């Protein structure tokens, strides 16, 4: 294992302190590995964000590997047994910031591409990589920017594997074949400020909003479907009052979030919320922010190929799941009909002491190579 190409590349990437939105030279290292394989590597930087689009071939189908070189901050150094950007082997683990999220995936895919091209130089279709340094940050100048550029020049994609750490207990047990959408609301309920001893001269917005809030919290928004659980509504913050105990507040502010499936639309959810608020006679203002739309890749060519690759390599039957938060897959789904996420075990992502099991690096690489073999077989 110590001489493993995928481990060596993973360690080289971890050693580069690419705290979002910094890339710290990761993408230059990636391009150095890809160009000798025949990839055309193109920088699509935007603002402080480094983006790399690399493609080998001009024919369809196009299989894209998508990922990010940026990592979250390390947190207090005293919480790490070894420096976060010094890859360290300990008890069968490779420890370092980004080990699981997601420099191991990037290293595994690059070495998988090297092996696949060496064995199948005349494969069908094209292989591409979409790499950004803006996944852990605002995510407005990274993958979304590259997808806009590709769309503007008419490039079409067929399959995409996002290297997010999706495995839960064992490598290969979970593939994300979709994600819920995220939509947040900021509700301002207006009342009339006054003295608590004279409530007839005031209007308490907390009292006004309470029945509406109870209805919102108890509402059944949809049934979900085969792939998605029902849509959820959660209040995240509520603020009101001056801090004094004898003042009725003049307004109350609630912040809430929907995690919604393809069974609902942002417009439909917004209309239902407004109808409930109006029915309760509230004086209010409401602002909406859509963090991401849901996407779904049903069972089909890509899911079948990846599940088969995992089963052949590990003997594990991967489950398809849409749980969790958002990812850059939501942007890629606008220009690619089949998008899934698959990568290493996610138990320590964003934690101090983040790590990956060393004995999963080779199987991870082999799964990506097997997926390439299934999706891009040799040309006749």
C-alpha positions in Angstrom: 0.0 0.0 0.0 2.9 2.4 0.7 3.8 2.4 -3.0 0.2 2.8 -4.1 -0.1 5.5 -6.8 -3.6 6.5 -5.5 -2.3 6.8 -2.0 0.7 8.9 -3.1 -1.5 11.3 -5.1 -4.0 11.5 -2.2 -1.3 12.4 0.2 0.1 15.0 -2.2 -3.3 16.7 -2.4 -3.9 16.6 1.3 -0.5 18.3 1.9 -1.7 21.4 -0.1 -3.7 23.6 2.4 -6.6 24.4 0.1 -9.0 26.0 2.6 -12.0 27.3 0.7 -11.9 29.1 -1.7 -8.1 28.5 -2.0 -7.0 25.8 -4.4 -3.3 25.9 -3.2 -2.0 24.3 -6.4 -4.2 21.2 -6.3 -5.6 21.8 -9.8 -2.2 22.4 -11.3 -1.1 19.0 -9.9 -4.3 17.4 -11.3 -3.6 18.9 -14.8 0.0 17.7 -14.7 -1.4 14.1 -14.3 -4.1 14.5 -16.9 -2.4 16.2 -19.8 -0.1 13.3 -20.6 -3.2 11.1 -20.9 -4.6 13.3 -23.7 -6.8 15.6 -21.6 -7.3 19.1 -22.7 -7.1 21.1 -19.5 -8.9 24.5 -19.3 -9.0 26.9 -16.4 -12.4 28.5 -15.9 -11.5 30.6 -12.8 -14.1 33.1 -11.5 -13.2 35.7 -8.9 -11.1 34.0 -6.2 -12.3 30.6 -7.2 -10.1 28.2 -9.3 -12.1 25.9 -11.6 -10.7 23.2 -13.9 -12.4 21.6 -16.9 -10.5 18.7 -18.4 -11.7 16.5 -21.2 -10.3 13.6 -23.2 -12.2 12.9 -26.5 -14.8 14.7 -28.5 -17.4 12.0 -29.0 -20.5 11.0 -26.9 -21.2 9.7 -24.4 -19.4 12.0 -22.0 -18.7 10.7 -18.5 -17.7 13.4 -16.1 -16.1 13.1 -12.7 -16.9 16.1 -10.6 -15.3 17.2 -7.3 -13.8 19.9 -5.3 -10.3 20.7 -4.1 -11.3 23.1 -1.4 -11.7 21.9 2.2 -13.2 23.4 5.4 -10.9 25.0 7.9 -9.0 22.7 10.2 -10.4 24.1 13.5 -8.2 24.3 16.6 -4.9 22.6 15.9 -4.8 21.2 19.4 -7.7 19.0 18.5 -5.5 17.2 15.9 -3.1 14.5 16.9 -1.0 15.5 13.8 -1.0 18.6 11.7 -4.1 18.7 9.5 -2.2 19.3 6.3 0.5 16.7 6.9 -0.9 13.4 5.8 -0.3 10.9 8.5 -0.7 7.1 8.7 -2.1 5.9 12.0 -3.7 2.6 12.9 -4.5 1.8 9.3 -5.9 5.2 8.6 -4.8 8.1 6.5 -5.4 11.2 8.6 -5.6 14.8 7.2 -8.0 17.5 6.3 -9.7 16.5 3.0 -8.8 12.8 3.3 -12.5 11.9 3.0 -14.0 15.1 1.7 -12.8 14.7 -1.0 -9.2 14.4 -2.1 -9.2 10.6 -1.9 -12.0 10.6 -4.5 -10.1 12.9 -6.8 -6.9 10.8 -6.5 -8.9 7.6 -7.0 -10.5 8.9 -10.2 -7.3 10.2 -11.7 -5.5 6.9 -11.2 -8.5 5.0 -12.4 -8.5 7.1 -15.6 -4.8 6.3 -16.0 -5.3 2.6 -15.7 -8.4 2.6 -17.9 -6.8 4.6 -20.7 -3.7 2.4 -20.6 -5.8 -0.8 -21.0 -8.5 0.7 -23.3 -6.8 3.5 -25.4 -9.6 3.2 -28.0 -12.5 3.4 -25.7 -15.8 4.9 -26.8 -16.9 8.4 -25.8 -15.1 11.0 -23.7 -13.9 11.3 -20.1 -14.0 14.7 -18.4 -13.3 16.2 -15.0 -15.0 19.2 -13.5 -13.1 20.4 -10.4 -13.8 23.5 -8.3 -12.4 25.2 -5.2 -15.8 26.6 -4.3 -17.9 23.7 -3.0 -17.3 24.3 0.7 -17.9 28.0 0.4 -20.7 30.1 -1.2 -20.8 27.8 -4.3 -21.6 30.6 -6.7 -18.4 30.9 -8.7 -17.5 27.2 -8.9 -19.4 24.4 -10.5 -22.4 26.6 -11.3 -20.0 28.9 -13.2 -18.4 26.1 -15.2 -21.8 24.6 -16.0 -23.0 28.0 -17.4 -19.8 28.2 -19.6 -20.3 24.7 -20.9 -24.0 25.3 -21.6 -23.2 28.6 -23.5 -20.9 26.8 -25.8 -23.2 23.8 -26.4 -21.2 21.1 -24.6 -23.5 18.2 -23.6 -22.8 15.7 -20.9 -24.3 12.2 -20.5 -23.2 10.8 -17.1 -21.6 12.4 -14.0 -20.2 10.8 -10.9 -19.6 13.4 -8.1 -17.0 12.1 -5.7 -18.7 13.1 -2.5 -18.2 10.8 0.5 -21.5 8.9 0.5 -20.6 5.5 2.1 -21.9 5.1 5.6 -20.6 1.9 7.2 -18.7 0.2 4.5 -17.3 1.4 1.2 -19.9 1.1 -1.5 -23.0 0.8 0.7 -24.6 4.0 -0.5 -25.0 5.9 -3.8 -26.7 9.3 -3.8 -28.9 9.3 -6.9 -30.5 12.6 -6.0 -30.8 15.3 -3.4 -33.7 17.3 -1.9 -34.1 20.9 -2.7 -33.5 23.6 -0.1 -35.6 26.8 0.2 -35.5 29.2 3.1 -38.0 31.9 4.2 -37.7 34.9 6.4 -41.1 35.9 7.8 -41.6 39.3 9.4 -44.8 39.6 11.3 -45.8 43.2 12.1 -47.5 44.2 15.3 -47.8 47.3 17.5 -45.3 47.9 20.3 -46.8 48.7 23.7 -46.8 48.2 27.4 -47.6 44.7 28.6 -50.1 46.2 31.2 -52.1 47.8 28.3 -52.4 45.0 25.7 -55.5 46.7 24.3 -53.3 49.5 23.0 -50.8 47.1 21.3 -50.8 44.1 19.0 -48.5 41.3 19.9 -47.0 39.7 16.7 -45.9 36.6 18.7 -49.5 35.9 19.7 -50.6 36.6 16.1 -48.2 34.3 14.5 -48.5 31.4 16.9 -51.6 29.8 15.4 -50.2 30.1 11.9 -46.9 28.6 13.0 -48.7 25.7 14.5 -50.5 25.1 11.2 -47.3 25.4 9.2 -45.5 23.0 11.6 -48.3 20.4 11.3 -48.9 20.7 7.6 -48.5 17.7 5.3 -46.7 19.1 2.3 -46.5 16.0 0.1 -46.1 12.2 0.2 -42.6 12.1 -1.3 -42.1 9.2 -3.8 -40.1 6.1 -4.5 -36.8 7.9 -4.0 -37.6 10.9 -1.7 -39.1 11.2 1.8 -41.9 13.7 2.3 -41.0 17.4 2.2 -40.1 18.8 5.7 -40.6 22.3 7.2 -38.4 23.5 10.1 -38.1 26.8 11.9 -34.5 27.6 12.5 -34.7 31.0 14.3 -37.3 33.2 16.0 -36.6 36.7 17.2 -38.8 39.3 18.9 -38.8 41.8 21.7 -36.6 44.6 23.0 -35.0 42.6 25.9 -37.3 44.3 28.4 -39.8 42.2 30.3 -42.6 44.8 30.2 -42.7 45.7 26.4 -44.9 44.0 23.8 -42.7 43.7 20.7 -43.5 45.5 17.5 -42.5 42.7 15.2 -41.5 39.1 15.2 -39.1 37.5 12.8 -39.1 33.8 11.9 -36.6 32.0 9.7 -37.5 28.6 8.4 -36.4 26.0 5.8 -38.0 23.5 3.5 -36.2 20.4 2.3 -38.4 19.3 -0.6 -38.6 16.5 -3.1 -39.5 16.5 -6.7 -43.1 15.9 -5.5 -43.3 19.7 -4.7 -42.2 22.9 -6.4 -40.9 26.1 -4.8 -43.8 28.0 -6.3 -46.3 25.6 -4.9 -44.8 25.6 -1.4 -44.6 29.4 -1.4 -48.3 29.7 -2.4 -49.4 27.3 0.4 -47.4 29.3 3.0 -48.9 32.5 1.9 -52.4 31.1 2.0 -51.9 30.0 5.6 -50.6 33.3 6.7 -53.4 35.2 4.9 -56.0 32.9 6.4 -54.8 33.9 9.9 -55.0 37.6 9.0 -51.4 38.4 9.7 -49.7 41.7 8.7 -46.4 40.3 7.3 -43.6 40.4 4.9 -42.0 37.3 3.4 -38.6 36.9 1.7 -37.6 33.6 -0.1 -34.2 32.2 -0.9 -33.9 29.0 -3.0 -30.6 27.3 -2.1 -31.0 24.5 -4.6 -33.6 22.6 -6.6 -34.0 18.8 -6.2 -32.5 16.5 -8.7 -33.0 12.8 -9.3 -31.4 10.1 -11.4 -33.8 7.1 -11.5 -32.5 3.6 -11.9 -31.0 3.3 -15.4 -27.7 3.3 -17.2 -25.5 5.2 -14.7 -27.0 3.8 -11.5 -26.8 0.2 -12.9 -23.2 0.7 -14.0 -22.0 2.0 -10.7 -24.0 -0.5 -8.6 -22.5 -3.3 -10.7 -18.9 -1.9 -10.4 -19.3 -1.7 -6.6 -20.7 -5.3 -6.4 -17.9 -6.7 -8.5 -15.2 -4.9 -6.5 -16.5 -5.2 -2.9 -19.5 -7.7 -2.9 -21.6 -4.9 -1.5 -25.1 -4.2 -2.9 -25.2 -0.4 -2.9 -28.4 1.3 -1.8 -29.8 4.3 -3.7 -30.4 7.3 -1.4 -31.5 10.9 -1.6 -30.9 11.8 2.1 -28.6 14.6 3.3 -28.0 18.1 2.3 -27.2 19.7 -1.0 -24.2 19.2 -3.3 -22.8 20.5 -6.5 -24.8 17.8 -8.2 -27.7 20.2 -8.2 -25.9 22.5 -10.7 -24.6 19.7 -12.9 -28.1 18.2 -13.2 -29.1 21.2 -15.3 -26.8 20.1 -18.1 -26.5 16.4 -17.5 -29.4 13.9 -17.4 -27.8 11.4 -15.1 -25.9 12.5 -12.0 -25.0 10.5 -9.0 -22.6 10.9 -6.0 -20.4 8.2 -4.8 -17.3 8.2 -2.6 -15.6 7.0 0.6 -17.0 6.6 4.1 -18.2 9.9 5.5 -18.1 9.4 9.2 -15.3 12.0 9.9 -15.9 14.6 7.3 -15.5 18.2 8.6 -14.2 16.8 11.9 -10.9 17.2 13.6 -8.9 14.1 12.8 -10.7 13.5 9.5 -9.4 10.3 7.9 -10.0 7.5 5.4 -9.2 3.9 5.9 -6.1 3.0 3.8 -7.5 -0.3 2.8 -10.4 1.5 1.0 -8.3 3.6 -1.4 -7.5 0.8 -3.9 -11.1 -0.5 -4.0 -12.4 3.1 -4.4 -10.1 3.6 -7.4 -11.1 0.2 -8.8 -14.8 1.0 -8.6 -14.3 4.2 -10.6 -12.3 2.2 -13.2 -14.9 -0.5 -13.4 -17.6 2.2 -13.9 -15.5 3.5 -16.8 -15.3 0.1 -18.3 -19.0 -0.4 -18.2 -20.0 3.0 -19.5 -17.2 3.6 -22.1 -16.4 0.2 -23.6 -13.9 -0.2 -26.4 -14.9 1.1 -29.8 -15.5 -1.6 -32.4 
